[in-house]
Amino acid sequence: MSSLNYISPESLKDLLAGDREKISVIDVRDDDYEGGHIPGSINIPSKQFLTLVDEYVEQLLQQKDIVLHCTYSQIRGPKAARILYETLRYRAQNLCSAKNLPVDEKEQFFLRLPSIYILHGGFLAWKSRYGEIPNMIE
């Protein structure tokens, strides 16, 4: 798993057009979630993210890419991405220890962890770019 990176709305659109089963989009908006969202996204409100993220860890470990966002992706989205990054690494470390994997297998396991991205500009950038296109906002 690499460090946290930003992804453009255009790049996210391309990812979603590919293997949709291997991508999770997590929307961490709270009350401002009303008014639309990226199709297929999971809403985990930022105020509850720390307590709810464990419910999604097993599912998220199976993903190739995870994209988080809030309205602007300036505070809540990046904070949630850091929490998720640490949570997935901690869980992976525990799994490797429980399986007593040799160092080389442990390294391979960590390399297969999902990449975590923050949507640059948040939902407003997505809506601005794709709001008028059918099926791009639910």
Helices and strands as residue ranges (DSSP letters): E 5-7, H 9-17, G 20-22, E 23-27, G 31-33, E 42-43, G 46-48, H 49-52, G 53-56, H 57-61, E 65-69, H 76-99, H 103-111, E 115-119, H 122-130
